[in-house]
């Protein structure tokens, strides 16, 4: 009989988490920027920025920004910003900001702010609160209905 060698155990590699894919856009103009993970936009202009996770924009302009996680804006402007987590804004302007987590704002102007908790630091202007926006919408609806009836009668 021959002696058989015991097989040496094979070490399997540990499963590793895939590193988040981050997309950085510098000095560009685009209609839409869509990223599955994190998006960093610098000195750029985009019609829409859609990030699956976090988004940061500095010295940039966007029509719509949607981030599944947190967002940071510095020296930027946007019409509508929808953030899944918290928003940090400095030296920026946005028409509508929706942040279900919280918002920290300094040296900025916001048209309508929807956030359960907001920290407004120095030099911040919020044009309408949620209550004021709802009242404005209801009043606008009533006035539009009245004008619609008046114009149909003629």
C-alpha positions as semicolon CSV with decimal commas, in nm:
position;residue;x (nm);y (nm);z (nm)
1;X;0,000;0,000;0,000
2;X;0,116;0,346;-0,079
3;X;0,078;0,633;0,153
4;X;-0,154;0,902;0,033
5;X;-0,085;1,260;0,113
6;X;-0,361;1,448;0,277
7;X;-0,490;1,722;0,054
8;X;-0,402;2,068;0,172
9;X;-0,703;2,283;0,243
10;X;-0,772;2,549;-0,015
11;X;-0,828;2,894;0,123
12;X;-1,106;3,072;-0,051
13;X;-1,075;3,447;-0,086
14;X;-1,298;3,644;0,145
15;X;-1,586;3,812;-0,019
16;X;-1,515;4,178;-0,047
17;X;-1,763;4,457;-0,070
18;X;-1,744;4,625;-0,406
19;X;-1,602;4,974;-0,378
20;X;-1,858;5,243;-0,447
21;X;-1,835;5,383;-0,795
22;X;-1,794;5,757;-0,782
23;X;-1,836;5,974;-1,083
24;X;-1,676;6,315;-1,091
25;X;-1,773;6,569;-1,353
26;X;-1,544;6,870;-1,392
27;X;-1,593;7,170;-1,617
28;X;-1,867;7,012;-1,830
29;X;-2,210;7,095;-1,962
30;X;-2,458;6,807;-1,986
31;X;-2,830;6,750;-2,031
32;X;-2,839;6,470;-1,772
33;X;-2,588;6,308;-1,539
34;X;-2,696;5,972;-1,396
35;X;-2,477;5,778;-1,153
36;X;-2,562;5,459;-0,961
37;X;-2,351;5,549;-0,658
38;X;-2,193;5,883;-0,560
39;X;-2,176;6,188;-0,786
40;X;-1,938;6,482;-0,750
41;X;-2,006;6,776;-0,978
42;X;-1,751;7,062;-1,000
43;X;-1,767;7,379;-1,211
44;X;-2,034;7,224;-1,431
45;X;-2,385;7,276;-1,562
46;X;-2,649;7,004;-1,599
47;X;-3,019;6,988;-1,669
48;X;-3,061;6,694;-1,431
49;X;-2,826;6,522;-1,186
50;X;-2,942;6,183;-1,057
51;X;-2,727;6,002;-0,799
52;X;-2,819;5,667;-0,647
53;X;-2,631;5,753;-0,327
54;X;-2,470;6,081;-0,224
55;X;-2,420;6,391;-0,436
56;X;-2,199;6,695;-0,403
57;X;-2,200;7,001;-0,623
58;X;-1,971;7,298;-0,603
59;X;-1,961;7,597;-0,837
60;X;-2,231;7,424;-1,042
61;X;-2,581;7,482;-1,179
62;X;-2,853;7,219;-1,219
63;X;-3,219;7,221;-1,309
64;X;-3,303;6,913;-1,099
65;X;-3,084;6,728;-0,851
66;X;-3,201;6,395;-0,708
67;X;-2,983;6,209;-0,457
68;X;-3,077;5,884;-0,284
69;X;-2,851;5,965;0,011
70;X;-2,704;6,291;0,138
71;X;-2,617;6,601;-0,063
72;X;-2,376;6,891;-0,026
73;X;-2,398;7,214;-0,222
74;X;-2,134;7,488;-0,220
75;X;-2,151;7,797;-0,440
76;X;-2,416;7,629;-0,656
77;X;-2,765;7,693;-0,789
78;X;-3,053;7,457;-0,862
79;X;-3,423;7,480;-0,937
80;X;-3,538;7,162;-0,758
81;X;-3,333;6,951;-0,516
82;X;-3,470;6,623;-0,379
83;X;-3,242;6,454;-0,126
84;X;-3,306;6,116;0,037
85;X;-3,110;6,199;0,354
86;X;-2,961;6,523;0,480
87;X;-2,866;6,833;0,284
88;X;-2,579;7,072;0,360
89;X;-2,595;7,397;0,168
90;X;-2,356;7,692;0,175
91;X;-2,341;7,997;-0,052
92;X;-2,605;7,845;-0,280
93;X;-2,954;7,903;-0,414
94;X;-3,231;7,652;-0,478
95;X;-3,597;7,700;-0,563
96;X;-3,732;7,392;-0,385
97;X;-3,543;7,174;-0,139
98;X;-3,694;6,848;-0,013
99;X;-3,482;6,671;0,251
100;X;-3,662;6,416;0,472
101;X;-3,356;6,386;0,700
102;X;-3,250;6,740;0,783
103;X;-3,106;7,050;0,622
104;X;-2,813;7,267;0,734
105;X;-2,805;7,596;0,545
106;X;-2,572;7,898;0,559
107;X;-2,527;8,206;0,338
108;X;-2,797;8,077;0,099
109;X;-3,143;8,143;-0,041
110;X;-3,414;7,877;-0,066
111;X;-3,755;7,927;-0,226
112;X;-3,947;7,653;-0,046
113;X;-3,789;7,431;0,220
114;X;-3,941;7,090;0,302
115;X;-3,740;6,940;0,589
116;X;-3,849;6,807;0,930
117;X;-3,543;6,964;1,091
118;X;-3,355;7,264;0,953
119;X;-3,052;7,442;1,094
120;X;-3,048;7,790;0,946
121;X;-2,716;7,955;1,016
122;X;-2,624;8,313;0,929
123;X;-2,740;8,499;0,619
124;X;-3,013;8,252;0,514
125;X;-3,333;8,347;0,334
126;X;-3,625;8,105;0,308
127;X;-3,893;8,261;0,090
128;X;-4,178;8,024;0,184
129;X;-4,226;7,766;0,454
130;X;-4,430;7,451;0,394
131;X;-4,743;7,607;0,542
132;X;-4,705;7,922;0,333
133;X;-4,648;7,716;0,016
134;X;-4,964;7,512;0,079
135;X;-5,169;7,828;0,143
136;X;-5,027;7,988;-0,171
137;X;-5,115;7,679;-0,375
138;X;-5,470;7,670;-0,239
139;X;-5,521;8,043;-0,304
140;X;-5,380;8,008;-0,655
141;X;-5,619;7,719;-0,722
142;X;-5,921;7,920;-0,607
143;X;-5,824;8,224;-0,816
144;X;-5,758;8,006;-1,124
145;X;-6,099;7,837;-1,082
146;X;-6,276;8,174;-1,057
147;X;-6,100;8,310;-1,367
148;X;-6,176;7,987;-1,553
149;X;-6,548;8,018;-1,482
150;X;-6,553;8,386;-1,575
151;X;-6,379;8,321;-1,907
152;X;-6,611;8,029;-1,996
153;X;-6,924;8,240;-1,951
154;X;-6,825;8,484;-2,223
